[in-house]
Each structure stands twice: as C-alpha cells, then as structure tokens.
Amino acid sequence: MRRVYVCGIGATPIGEHWELSLRDLMVLAAKKALEDSTLTKRDIEAVYIGNMSSGILQGQEHLGSLFATWFGIPGVSAQKCEAACASGGVAFHQAFLAVASGMYDVVVAMGVEKMSDGNTYDVTSALIMADDQEYVAFTGSSFVGLNALIYRRYMEKFNVKHEDIAMFAVHDHKYAVNNPLAQYRKAVTLETVLNSPIVADPLRLFECAPIGDGAAAVILCSEEVAKKYKSDRLVEVIASSVATDILSLHNRKDIVTLNATKLAMNKALKMSKIDLKDIDIVELHDAFTILGVIHLEDMGFAEKGKGWMLVKDGEIEKDGKIPTNLMGGLKARGHPVGATGIYEVIDVVTQLRGEGGRNQVDDAEIGLAQNVGGVGGTVTINLFRRL
Amino acid sequence: MRRVYVCGIGATPIGEHWELSLRDLMVLAAKKALEDSTLTKRDIEAVYIGNMSSGILQGQEHLGSLFATWFGIPGVSAQKCEAACASGGVAFHQAFLAVASGMYDVVVAMGVEKMSDGNTYDVTSALIMADDQEYVAFTGSSFVGLNALIYRRYMEKFNVKHEDIAMFAVHDHKYAVNNPLAQYRKAVTLETVLNSPIVADPLRLFECAPIGDGAAAVILCSEEVAKKYKSDRLVEVIASSVATDILSLHNRKDIVTLNATKLAMNKALKMSKIDLKDIDIVELHDAFTILGVIHLEDMGFAEKGKGWMLVKDGEIEKDGKIPTNLMGGLKARGHPVGATGIYEVIDVVTQLRGEGGRNQVDDAEIGLAQNVGGVGGTVTINLFRRL
C-alpha cells in the first residue's frame, strides 16, 4: 500500500445555516480545504462524500455529481458513502484506499449533513433509519431512547453515578469555547447539565449532541504530491479501519461494550504498528455522554466500567493522560451526522499541526479519530502521525 | 496496484418480490455468490453495497451493518455506496480499489434495490432525486421526461426515425428469454413497442426499463486468493473507472452526448492498455432505448448520430460486430436501480466464463460493463478479461 497524507483541511462552522443549502455547505468546505492545501481544483481526481440523510431531508441523492458540478470539477470520480453517523468515517476510509491503491494521487474526503430544514421526515425519523427499520424503528424507538438503555444498564452494572458520566458534557463545552467552528461556544456547569430537561431518562438534554448543519473536507494525497510540502503542513494517515457489529442492541450479548470499536481499534493498531500508549490525542464519537465513557473503555484507555474515572480525574483534559475531544466533541462542536467523521479528522489534524490555539496540546505526535454509526453498528478508527 | 479478480457471482431473479424484504434479497445474492466462489463467510473482509433509495423506500439506512448482521458476518468492514442508478458501479469501483490497495483480499461488491413496495414516496419521486432537487425535481420533471427530451433532440438532430431507436427494446427482450434472472422473459415485436402507451413522448412504455426488486453480488479477490482457482472460474478486472458530468441537462452544451461515458471510457482504456476493438462484448445501461444508442456512440463503437445503425444492422447481436446486452439489458433483464451495475458485471462475467447458455458468444475474451447514474451525471466503466 502507498503512503497517504492529509495536506488540506477545511470546514464550515456548525450551526443552523438557514441561508445555505446542502450544496453550498459542500462547496464552502471543499474550497477551504483546497485553499489550505494550496492545490488547485484541477488536481482533484476523486471525491468521497459522507452523508446519511440527504434523500430524506433534502430530497436529493447523487451528491457526487451534484458536488462535482457546483464545485466546477465535473469529470472527477465522485460518490456518496453511507454508514449512518459513521458516513464521514467510511468516506475517509474509501478516500484513503483510493490513494493507497495507487489509482488516485489527490482525493477529497468530505462529509455533509443539513438537518435544520427537513423535508417530509423530521430528523428523529431520519436518524432511526440507522437502526433496524423492521425490528427497532417500527416499534417507535428513537436513538436517544436506545442510548438511554445503554446508559441505565451501565450505571446499574458498574454502580456509577449519573453525574460522573454527565461530566463528559461539561468537558466538551469547556473546549468548544475556543473552537471557532463549534456550534455551542460556551461553558456549562455540571448543575446545568443535570438540571436540563429529561429527553429519555437518564439522558438529559445537555448530554445529547445537538442537531446542526455543516460540511467538512479533507484533502488526501500520495507521497509524490506530499513531497512538495514542508513537513509542518503534512500529517500521515498511519491506519484506517472500519468494523461492523450486530446492528441492533436487542441481539447483542452486552450493550455496554461496542464490539466494533474493539475490532476497529485492533485493526488500526496492527496496521500502524503502534501501541495504545503511543496515542497522544483522541477525538471520539460522544453523541451522548455515556458513549464517551464507553468508547474510552472499548478503545483500551480504561478498564470496562472505569472510563468515567478518566473524565472525573481530569485525564482527558489538555494536560491529562489521554487528551480527548479538545475541540468540543459531538456535544458542543456539534454533530451534523454524515459530516462528523470528517470534523473529527480535522480536529485531530489541527492538533497534530500545532494549530489548536488555546486548546493546543503540547507536542502531540499521534492522534486518533473514532466515528460511530448507529448504536455501534459501524465504527471507524483513523490514526494520524505528524511528520 | 495489485491485480483483482472476480471469483464468484450470484443474484436473485429480478421481479416483484413481495415475499422478500430488502435484507432477504441481499442475503440471497451474497449466498449465491459465495457458493459460486467456493469461499466461506469467514474469508470476507469488506462489503460495498450499491443502493440508491433504501432510506426513501424502506425507511432503512446503514445497509452495511444490516447486511453484515443478517449474513452472519458482523465485524467486517461494510458500507453503502450511492451514485443514483450508478450506485452498483461505484460500489464495484470501491471494492476493486479495496483489493487493489492491498488492504483486503476478499471483498463483496453488491447492489440491491427494492422498488415494488415503497414507503412514503413513490418510486418516481425517489428516482428524480438523482437529478437536481432545486432546479429540476422541483419543477415536476421525471426521469422519463428528461430522457424524452434527449430522445426528441436526437431524432431531430440526426434525422433518425423512432422505430430505428425503439428496436433496442426488441433486441433486449429477445435475449432476456434465455436469462433465468430476467424480469421479462418474452420476446416482443417492434409493433408492440411502438404501439405501447406513451409515457413521455416519444418514449413508449416498452422503451423504458421496468421497476423491479433485486440484489446482485460479486466476490472480488487478490492474486493470492485467485491462485487456488482453475482459470475457468476466474475473470480479471483489467480496468475500473468512474467519471462525473454536470448533473443536469439544462447546464450542458449537448444533451445527446453523455460526456461522462467518454471520460470513463478513456480512463478505462488507458488503464487496461487495450484498444476499443479488443472488446468482445458490452453490457450497457439502456434505461431507455435512446440511451442504448447514445452509449454505443459515446463509447466509440459508432459515430455520433449513427449508433442506431448498429442495432438495425444486427451488429449488436450475438454474432454481430459488438455483441451488446446479451442477457436482456435494462429493458428486459430489469433495472433494480442500485443493483443494476452489479447485474451488468455478472452478465459480462457469465459470458466471459462461457456460461451464457443459449446466449453465449463464441470465444469472448474481453467484456465491458457500463453503469450510468442520473442522466449521465455519473458513469462507471469496468473492463474484464477471462484468463
């Protein structure tokens, strides 16, 4: 396999973009990423677009040709990639393979979702399509409800207090303050989180990622193209893995472990030949506070049932043992579903480049981005190393 | 790039499968392909599923994990690929790159669409999402209407008679008779085609691909895996290309040429290092009769404006100069949108293996499968050589 590098990143702020359409968001993100890369449109050979619900929410499919048209690059290879909330992650994986294979030298991995103006379906109905329509969605289950089950089971099984898990939201908001792309740039207290309205007990409103619009793009390139850059503009992709699990919770033996995270993690560590302890920063997919805790465990940073201690002890802070979600995470940076996987990559690359501003970690060399689809039906892990 | 081979093919018959769900179709196709390959489930490392409208029609996304679950292979890398009617083609392209890259040795490229039981939207509304929602679908245009515009323009520009184009439907039906997977296994006369109801003038009902359900799967493998096979079970993928065009007709200079076909064709010929004249059989994407004619021209088999002569002169017959759509094409084999690209690959591989039965071409060595999304917004070309 050829080596693959990230040479450009760009994204729109996440929020309610009533004035921008789906195509506008894609074009803006790609434009920023291309400018960041200093490459030109003519260099782009292929585009992979992560998106979950454009059909349902905008009545629009065929985003590959749509984007190529509006970005002024018709002719390129382009397609949409979907794996629910992990759509961005699988688009990145495909873009990675496209360069690694030797077929393309410059590829755009993009993600986009516009959730604030739905079409026929509301967003909750669109999102539950990530789970089994016939056995789960049909019963009226929502994603918040499914994650509340996980949350409840976790608290009972490991005798953990609500506030120790809810702290993850406080953490995310703290760091989002300094991220210009974040949807909610304000700190919140644990009290605010715990006193916010119940969405599905025990999940409070401030423990759930918001609905938002956004697009993010990353330019991947081969070693040949990478040679023209100074090393401070380049980050190498040292592993990219995707794993699936049984789609729905009711068929799994254990609902407080997402097995796909473990599998994807093992693949990624093997591929990159690094150890867990070599990882300096993590961006994980905490659509709900409880998931942040569970992911830390499933990735191996804590024993099962003890992930919350890392949060409580400050170990996921900027100066902690395993700095995590330093740009605001899904709760506060935001979670425009199909775009989230690419935002996570951008957050990691930003840190590895030393461009994290007030949130910058000292001397981060290796970073991890985890993206999750459904209740862990798909998990992608991408690992990056600064040059 | 590593060499990539097709070592297994399998598909459901195309039709109205009221007794089968989307997941059933996928599982049945994959089971057949796996049996054909003699590999086992445990060998599968990644799955790419072409599908356009499962969100709209079944309320189901996240097909990667859904399939992995129901096929009993959770853990594998899996995702859905979408480029409208070219979804199968782009899924194949990704599966090809996944093996070519060196990351995976055994990969399933699959396509599925279940169109006979829609959810909220009807099929016509779902399909127009392949074009621009804001500038085309919004006006009430349908895909039949857009292709009727192309048809009318072609007839006027090149002074071609309706019956000379409509002949393509007669051709497709003739060959579908001997294809056990075909939706309509009966021959039709030119008179029947021309006297069938007008859908969008000049397009008659019998000039339009039908709506149907189906799933098709292909197993791709690396050279290392291929070594265990006798050569009569193997077909090599000698090129795989994807190209886009401006999404909508109203922005194109010329609507009787699909530029993406030309681009994808050039890429594929370059990649495979073969000449156009080396191609022995063609499966092309004739969702409407007129497209069959236009594709023959854009691929280079006829001058612009003269593709219909190949049909009229019998040159696309089994014993003609360029045998085309020998398993029934989109009109009679059927067109379950996201699956069509994979059915086309299967039809080519079947011929190259010499398993075409009554439709078998003598001594075919190289075959081409073309898959088109929207009105040519995306085109994929895959080239195959028997060993």
Interface residues (C-beta under 8 A of the other chain):
Chain A: M1 S21 A46 M52 S53 G55 I56 Q58 G59 Q60 E61 H62 L63 G64 S65 L66 A68 T69 P74 G75 V76 S77 A78 Q79 K80 C81 E82 A83 A84 V90 H93 Q94 L97 A98 A100 S101 G102 M103 T120 Y121 S125 A126 M129 A130 D131 D132 Q133 E134 A137 S241 V242 A243 T244 D245 I246 L247 S248 N251 N259 A260 L263 G373 G374 G377 T378
Chain B: M1 S21 A46 M52 S53 G55 I56 Q58 G59 Q60 E61 H62 L63 G64 S65 L66 A68 T69 P74 G75 V76 S77 A78 Q79 K80 C81 E82 A83 A84 V90 H93 Q94 L97 A98 A100 S101 G102 M103 T120 Y121 S125 A126 M129 A130 D131 D132 Q133 E134 A137 S241 V242 A243 T244 D245 I246 L247 S248 N251 N259 A260 L263 G373 G374 G377 T378
